[in-house]
Amino acid sequence: MIDAIGELIKPNYVTDHFKVVLKENGLKPVRFHDLRHSCASLLLANGVPMKMIQDWLGHSDMGTTANIYSHIDSESKKASAMAIGSALG
């Protein structure tokens, strides 16, 4: 890919400039890589099967996707607690 002045864009361009974009828009600092975790968690929260999330992120092992990248949101935790409450009466 070529930039505005005709030079090749370096592989770390997006990562390096992500901090600038966050700061310019008044957002808290996070690593660019953390967006992969957010993506996995949002897909999971919206009912996307883990196997599809694994494929989307390009992981060879579903354990990596399930145990490291996807995180359960508070609404899912509440739903689980409600299900246990209903089962126990």
Number of C-alpha atoms within 10 A of each C-alpha: 8 9 9 7 6 8 9 10 12 11 9 9 9 12 12 13 12 16 16 13 13 13 12 9 8 9 11 8 12 11 11 13 9 10 12 16 16 14 17 25 20 17 17 20 17 9 8 13 11 17 13 14 22 20 13 14 14 11 13 10 11 17 12 12 24 17 9 11 20 22 18 12 12 10 10 13 11 11 11 12 12 12 12 11 10 9 8 7 6
